[in-house]
């Protein structure tokens, strides 16, 4: 019975014709993410929220810096790794993680700064902000992991 009802609902909808969707938005030539002066749009953006988010992301770099220091301290005293495959593998893993964690710290710093600047200057066109984010994505593109992978020796 439910199937018959579904078929009837579909037929009723087809008889009425499709409803057009209308998006209430600012014309493309006005740009920006906030309504223009005097506009009655509902889209609002809170500068403080953007700045706070940026500060939070930037704040992550401090904890990551501490993790890097701990990583360095744990590596101290390893010495010469030649002649010992496990020590050489451990050194390779350390170098890989040090670079990766350093890049994560840099990404947090740059992304946080971008978010803060966006909060201070919400008049920046969306395309310009997207280009900056895309630039960060390219700069900090994740690479293949090297540590822990079998190598021919």
Wavefront OBJ file of the C-alpha trace (Angstrom):
o trace
v 0.000 0.000 0.000
v 2.810 2.419 0.808
v 4.212 1.883 -2.679
v 0.857 2.817 -4.258
v 0.771 5.987 -2.179
v 4.318 6.866 -3.258
v 3.368 6.410 -6.918
v 0.296 8.633 -6.435
v 2.397 11.374 -4.776
v 4.894 11.285 -7.644
v 2.086 11.533 -10.203
v 0.498 14.482 -8.345
v 3.851 16.282 -8.272
v 4.372 15.681 -11.987
v 0.918 17.123 -12.769
v 1.683 20.316 -10.833
v 4.950 20.821 -12.705
v 8.328 21.489 -11.171
v 8.844 24.338 -8.768
v 11.651 26.737 -9.609
v 14.215 27.394 -6.919
v 15.118 31.006 -6.236
v 18.254 31.976 -4.372
v 18.195 35.326 -2.651
v 21.726 36.573 -3.020
v 23.752 39.621 -3.816
v 24.359 40.131 -7.533
v 27.705 38.724 -8.664
v 29.174 42.150 -9.451
v 28.882 43.271 -5.796
v 31.225 40.528 -4.499
v 32.089 40.098 -0.835
v 30.595 37.910 1.833
v 28.686 40.545 3.812
v 25.763 42.551 2.531
v 26.562 45.898 0.966
v 25.659 49.021 2.933
v 21.907 49.401 2.944
v 21.318 45.853 1.692
v 18.723 43.787 3.493
v 20.457 40.412 3.171
v 20.422 37.891 5.978
v 24.048 36.790 5.554
v 26.193 38.147 8.336
v 29.718 37.363 9.378
v 31.197 38.039 12.777
v 34.702 39.514 12.564
v 35.415 38.450 16.139
v 34.616 34.804 15.307
v 37.112 34.841 12.402
v 39.805 36.474 14.529
v 39.184 34.086 17.433
v 39.380 31.081 15.092
v 42.644 32.414 13.660
v 44.108 32.946 17.118
v 43.075 29.414 18.097
v 44.706 27.839 15.055
v 47.832 29.954 15.548
v 47.902 28.921 19.206
v 48.305 25.289 18.131
v 51.819 26.059 16.942
v 52.996 26.537 20.558
v 51.995 23.015 21.554
v 53.493 21.657 18.364
v 56.728 23.526 19.130
v 56.846 21.797 22.527
v 56.295 18.452 20.810
v 59.210 19.199 18.469
v 61.433 19.985 21.455
v 60.438 16.704 23.082
v 61.142 14.903 19.819
v 64.594 16.515 19.649
v 65.326 15.633 23.286
v 64.381 12.015 22.656
v 66.774 11.884 19.722
v 69.737 13.272 21.664
v 72.541 10.814 22.214
v 71.737 8.519 19.304
v 75.185 9.108 17.864
v 76.549 7.463 14.732
v 73.966 5.273 13.034
v 76.291 3.527 10.593
v 76.604 -0.191 11.207
v 73.282 -0.502 13.003
v 70.235 -0.879 10.772
v 67.693 -0.256 13.529
v 69.463 2.969 14.579
v 69.624 4.110 10.945
v 65.914 3.344 10.502
v 65.116 5.210 13.712
v 67.118 8.239 12.515
v 65.289 8.178 9.176
v 61.936 8.028 10.960
v 62.971 10.890 13.243
v 64.013 13.078 10.304
v 60.729 12.333 8.538
v 58.593 13.197 11.573
v 60.621 16.280 12.427
v 59.980 17.672 8.954
v 56.314 16.684 8.991
v 55.604 18.145 12.439
v 57.548 21.290 11.532
v 55.385 21.678 8.426
v 52.215 21.215 10.508
v 53.439 23.971 12.836
v 54.089 26.270 9.879
v 50.682 25.479 8.404
v 48.964 26.360 11.707
v 50.836 29.658 11.841
v 49.997 30.636 8.257
v 46.377 29.442 8.312
v 45.772 31.147 11.655
v 47.208 34.380 10.296
v 45.026 34.113 7.205
v 41.903 33.600 9.319
v 42.813 36.550 11.564
v 43.405 38.829 8.567
v 40.129 37.682 7.027
v 38.345 38.644 10.231
v 39.915 42.085 10.265
v 39.170 42.669 6.580
v 35.913 40.976 5.606
v 35.747 43.076 2.457
v 38.323 40.832 0.770
v 36.685 39.110 -2.202
v 35.928 35.410 -1.758
v 38.126 34.553 -4.754
v 41.169 36.258 -3.202
v 40.674 34.334 0.047
v 40.244 31.067 -1.885
v 43.488 31.731 -3.761
v 45.345 32.237 -0.470
v 43.899 29.010 0.950
v 44.784 27.126 -2.241
v 48.342 28.476 -1.951
v 48.576 27.054 1.581
v 47.229 23.730 0.351
v 49.955 23.557 -2.294
v 52.737 24.714 0.010
v 51.929 22.171 2.711
v 50.823 19.341 0.466
v 51.294 16.111 2.394
v 54.034 13.879 1.115
v 54.478 10.152 1.104
v 55.551 8.782 4.464
v 59.133 7.554 4.466
v 59.615 6.151 7.949
v 58.833 2.506 8.564
v 58.792 1.562 4.897
v 60.869 -1.396 3.814
v 63.874 -0.460 1.713
v 66.100 -2.681 -0.309
v 69.388 -2.927 1.520
l 1 2 3 4 5 6 7 8 9 10 11 12 13 14 15 16 17 18 19 20 21 22 23 24 25 26 27 28 29 30 31 32 33 34 35 36 37 38 39 40 41 42 43 44 45 46 47 48 49 50 51 52 53 54 55 56 57 58 59 60 61 62 63 64 65 66 67 68 69 70 71 72 73 74 75 76 77 78 79 80 81 82 83 84 85 86 87 88 89 90 91 92 93 94 95 96 97 98 99 100 101 102 103 104 105 106 107 108 109 110 111 112 113 114 115 116 117 118 119 120 121 122 123 124 125 126 127 128 129 130 131 132 133 134 135 136 137 138 139 140 141 142 143 144 145 146 147 148 149 150 151 152 153
